[in-house]
Amino acid sequence: MKPEKLAGMANQIAQFFESQPGDQAHAVADHINANWAPTMRDTFLAAADKLELHPLVKAALPEIRAPQRG
């Protein structure tokens, strides 16, 4: 999947969680970690610095787990 598509998906997740109580950036990271395939997270994280991201997605980046390298 293209990084731009993943950024759009991450931004939609952030838009949902910005109206929820609690640690919103943590909720974004939890959702991505639980629901995105390792290849999706890898592609997204590799391009994150070049993408237009919602502020909550930017705040969640340190908590988004990179796939384990074997």
RACORQUI-V15504 format. One record per pair of residues at least 24 apart in sequence whose ideal C-beta (glycine too) atoms are under 10 Angstrom apart, sorted by sequence separation. I is the first residue (numbers start at 1). J is the second residue. D is the distance in Angstrom with one decimal. If there is no record, write none. Layout:
BEGIN
i: (I I)
j: (J J)
d: (D D)
END
This chain:
BEGIN
i: (41 42 32 41 42 6 9 10 28 41 9 29 33 38 40 42 28 29 32 36 38 39 27 28 31 32 36 38 6 10 25 26 28 29 30 33 37 38 9 24 25 28 29 32 33 34 24 25 28 29 32 33 25 26 27 28 29 30 31 32 6 10 25 26 29 30 1 5 6 9 24 25 28 29 1 18 23 24 25 27 28 29 3 6 7 17 18 23 25 26 1 5 6 10 18 25 1 5 6 14 15 17 3 7 11 14 16 17 23 2 3 6 7 10 11 13 14 15 1 3 6 11 12 14 15 1 3 4 7 8 10 11 13 14 17 3 7 8 10 11 13 14 2 3 6 7 8 11 12 14 4 7 10 11 14 3 4 7 10 13 3 4 9 10 7 10 10 10)
j: (65 66 57 66 67 32 35 36 54 67 36 56 60 65 67 69 56 57 60 64 66 67 56 57 60 61 65 67 36 40 55 56 58 59 60 63 67 68 40 55 56 59 60 63 64 65 56 57 60 61 64 65 58 59 60 61 62 63 64 65 40 44 59 60 63 64 36 40 41 44 59 60 63 64 37 54 59 60 61 63 64 65 40 43 44 54 55 60 62 63 39 43 44 48 56 63 40 44 45 53 54 56 43 47 51 54 56 57 63 43 44 47 48 51 52 54 55 56 43 45 48 53 54 56 57 44 46 47 50 51 53 54 56 57 60 47 51 52 54 55 57 58 47 48 51 52 53 56 57 59 50 53 56 57 60 50 51 54 57 60 51 52 57 58 57 60 61 64)
d: (6.7 6.6 8.6 6.5 5.1 9.2 9.7 8.8 8.4 6.1 8.2 9.4 9.5 8.7 9.4 9.5 5.3 9.0 7.2 8.5 8.4 7.3 8.6 6.1 8.9 9.8 9.7 3.5 7.9 9.8 8.7 9.8 9.8 8.7 8.7 7.6 8.8 7.8 8.5 9.7 5.3 7.8 4.0 8.8 6.3 9.9 5.4 8.2 4.1 7.9 5.4 5.1 8.4 8.8 8.3 9.4 8.0 7.7 9.8 8.6 6.1 6.8 3.7 7.2 3.5 9.4 9.5 9.5 8.6 8.7 8.0 4.4 8.3 5.1 9.1 7.8 9.4 8.5 8.8 9.9 8.3 8.1 9.8 6.2 7.2 9.5 8.7 9.7 8.9 6.2 8.1 9.4 4.3 8.8 5.8 7.1 6.1 9.5 9.5 8.0 6.6 6.4 5.7 7.8 9.1 3.8 9.7 9.8 9.6 8.0 6.3 7.9 8.0 8.4 7.9 8.5 7.7 8.3 6.4 9.4 9.1 6.5 8.7 3.8 9.7 8.7 7.5 8.3 9.3 9.2 6.6 4.4 8.4 4.9 9.0 3.6 4.1 9.2 7.2 9.9 7.6 9.0 8.9 8.0 8.1 6.5 9.9 8.7 9.9 8.9 9.5 5.9 9.0 6.1 7.5 7.5 6.8 8.9 4.7 8.8 6.0 8.6 9.8 9.8 7.7 8.1 9.5 8.8)
END
